Amino acid sequence: MTPQDARQYAPATERNREPILEVLLEVLPKSGTILEIASGTGEHAVFFASKLRDCLWLPTDVNPQLRASIISWTEHNVCDNVYTPLELDVREPVWQVENGAFDGPNTEPIVAIVNINMIHISPWSACLGLMAGAGRILKAGGILYLYGPFKQGYEHTAASNAAFDQYLRTENSEWGVRNLDDVVAVASAQNLTLKQIYLMPANNLSVVFQRSLCE
């Protein structure tokens, strides 16, 4: 990596990107803008965008160093269907994208939101904000995709997830593996209906919601 290269690396990305891609290819619309919340290093963004060539990928992150990493990954991979990353905090009452504040090769409506490994390493208010934003932005039939560890029936699905949850709560008392029923309830309040749950490697889940066709 050169001094001008701001790329950062997340080891989990290479492990989970192929299984996640399989689900995304099945559930995402075939075209339109895909808004990624908490894009992190940008490795997922450039990988998924390269496989979803008819879609435009809009990465976001609150961390300026990570936004720089996203730009560097995009330049390194020569991705012409990835927007410049935006600063976005899901807890804000209005997101930048709601007034069309993003530039890219084309302007296509946001048809789906992708959020990978965020709600367990952020306060519960971030999950509430994510669902509220998805409810505002997505049109009828729009997709919200979540990936990460979840409790089911308020029980951990694996000993490794229980240990991970304990570690997270030690790091920050507001973090922790979320109970799926609670997440579904919050989504439902925003007219987002649970569509499908996929079992993923390493005791994670892909959880797919769809914006209700009627309110």
Secondary structure as UniProt FT lines:
FT   TURN            3..4
FT   HELIX           11..27
FT   STRAND          32..37
FT   TURN            40..41
FT   HELIX           43..51
FT   TURN            53..54
FT   STRAND          55..60
FT   HELIX           64..77
FT   TURN            80..81
FT   TURN            90..91
FT   HELIX           96..99
FT   STRAND          110..116
FT   HELIX           119..121
FT   HELIX           124..137
FT   TURN            140..141
FT   STRAND          143..148
FT   STRAND          150..152
FT   TURN            153..154
FT   HELIX           159..171
FT   TURN            173..174
FT   STRAND          178..179
FT   HELIX           180..189
FT   TURN            190..191
FT   STRAND          192..200
FT   HELIX           201..203
FT   STRAND          204..211
//
